[in-house]
């Protein structure tokens, strides 16, 4: 399941795309007025479908405005088929260009392909398990409140969250966060995890799971 933002000034097209996305269990947010998009919270989306020819703010200009704040794939949906339009769209940061009219099977396939291979490094922020990570500020939030993590606690959380679903030993976590020349040893990871869990528990969150005999993972 993915969260997908769809921006198109045609209501009929928005509803058609919503039905297509629902077939794969995706949740869609539909927007017909492109001028409202720049103020949105892009942490809520895993992929953006963006029409080009729209009144008020066209897709090219919108992509230019938001690309630096968006880590997820951006796919253009448009009837513009000239090569220079395609080159322009890809040049300003779009990941793909799907021309209208398009088949529903093709749309589903292209969307799911981008979701599967979107392994780009997160540069701005991302949200997982109720925690929002502000990567530039090296801060984490939950429920709109900043979590009082120490620098080491934040680094441990970020590392586990960026590799969520994977299990890491204490030694692997220690080396990733403190490096090979750290001044302590991997036993401190258990203490840090205990403190992290206590702070997350105040927000009723428990995303770090112990894998007995192995280590920890973010779920």
N, C-alpha and C positions, 0 to 999 in steps of 0.2 A: 504494500500500500504506500502510495506517495501523495504528497500534498502539492497540487498543481495550480498555479495562477494562470488564468486565461483572460487575455485582454483583446477584445474585439468589439467594434461599434455595432455589429449586427446581432440583435437578440436571438434570432433564429439559429445563427451559427453557434452562439454561446451554448444554447440548450442542446444542440446536436453534439457538440464536443463533450458536454457534461455527460450525456448518455453513453458516449463512447468510453470515456474515462471510467465510468462506474462499472463497466463490464470487467475491468481489471482491478476493481476494488479501490481505485484512486479517489481521493477527495478533492473536489475542484472549488476554487473561488473564482467567480465570474465577475468581470469588470467591463462595463461598456463605455465608461468615461476615462480615457487614458490619462487625463490631467490629474486624476486622483492617485495614480500609482506611485509617483516619486515619494510620497509621504508614508507609504506603507512599510510594515515591518517585514522585511524579506527573509527573516529567520524562519518564518512560518511556511516556506515553500521549498520543495525539492526540485522543481522545474518550472519554467515560465514559458507559456505559449503566447506569442505576441504578433498581432496583426500589424501590417505596415501602414496601409492607407486608412487613416482615421482622422476625423476632424479635431481641431484643437491642438493635438500633439501626436505627430505620426510616430510609427514604430521605430524608425531610425533614430529620431531625436530622443525618444524615451529610452531606448537601449543605451545611447550615449550617456544619459543622465544617471542610469542606475547600475551600469556594468561594474563600476569600481566598488559598489556596495553589495554586489550579488555574487555568491560563490557557485550557485547552482547553474545548470545548463539553461540557455535561452534559445528557443526555437522560433523562427519566424514562420507565420502562416500568411501567405499573400498570393494575390493574382499577378503580381509583378514577376515576369519571367525573363527579363533581359539579363544578359550575363553581367553587365556593369552593376545592376541592382543586387545581384547575388554576391558579387565581389564586395560591394559596399557593405552589405549586411554582415558578411563574415568578417570584414575588416574592422568593424566597430565592436566586435566581441560576441556576435551570435555564434552558436554552436552548430546550427543546422538551418536549412531553408526549405520549407515544404510548400509547394505551389498549389494554389486552388485552381480547379477542383481536385481534391485528393480522395483516395479511397479510405474508408474507415479502418480497414485492416492495415494499410500502410501507416496511417497515423498512429495506431496502437503499437505497431512494431517499432517505429522510429522512436516514440516516446520511451518505450520499455528498454530499448537498446541504449539510449542515453542514460537512463537511470541506472542500468547495470554497470556501465563503464565510467560513471562519473566518479573518478578517484582523484580529482584535482585537489591540491593542497588547500585547506581552508585558510583564508587570509584575513577575513573580517570577523566573523562570529558564526557560531552554530548553536543549535539547541538540541538537547538529547535528554530523555528521561526526566524532563521537568527542570533541567539546569541549562541556563544560557551562558555560554562561554564567550567572553569578549576577548578575542585573541590578541588584539593590539594592546589593550589595557592590561592584559593578564589578570582579569577579574572574572568572577562567576556570580551569577544571580539566580534566584529562585523566587517565584511569586512576586517579582518586581523589587525584591530586596537583595542587596549585595551580601554574598556569603562571606563570613569573616575568616577566610582561609589565609594561612601563612603562605609565603612564596612557595615553599616546598609542597605544601598540601595542594595548592593550585596546580603546580606542575604535575603532580601525581594524577590528579583528577583529569587534567587535560590529556595526558598521555593515554590513560585508560579509556577515556571517552572517544578520542580520535581513533582508537583501535577497538571499539566496542564489540563485544561478542568473542574476543580473543582472550585466552587465559595467559597470564604472565606470572612467572615466579617472582619472589621477592628480589632475587638477584637481578633479574631482567629489568624490573621496575627501578631498582636502585641505579643501575648503570645508565638507563635512559634518562633519569632525572638528574643524578649527581655526577655522572661520568665515572670513568675508571679511576680517577684520582680523588674520589670523594674522601672526606676525612673521617667518615664513620664506616659502618658496615650495613649489610642488607637487613639486619634485625630491626633497624629503626623504621623500616617500611611498615611493619605490623603496628607500631605505635602511631605512625602517621595515619594509617587506615582507620584505626580506632577513633582518632580525633576527627577525621573527616566524616566518619559515619555519625558521630555525635552531632556535628554541626548540620549535616543534612537531615538528621532526624527531627530537628526543630521545624523543618519545613515538610515533615512527613514524607521524606524521600529516602529510598534505600537502593540506589542503583548499583552499588558495589557488592558483588557476590563472591563469597569464599568458595574456591574449588578445593576441597579437602585433599591434602597431600600434594597439591600443585602450586596454587597461588590465588590470584584474584582476577576478576574480570568485571567490566562495566556492562550491565545488561539493559 
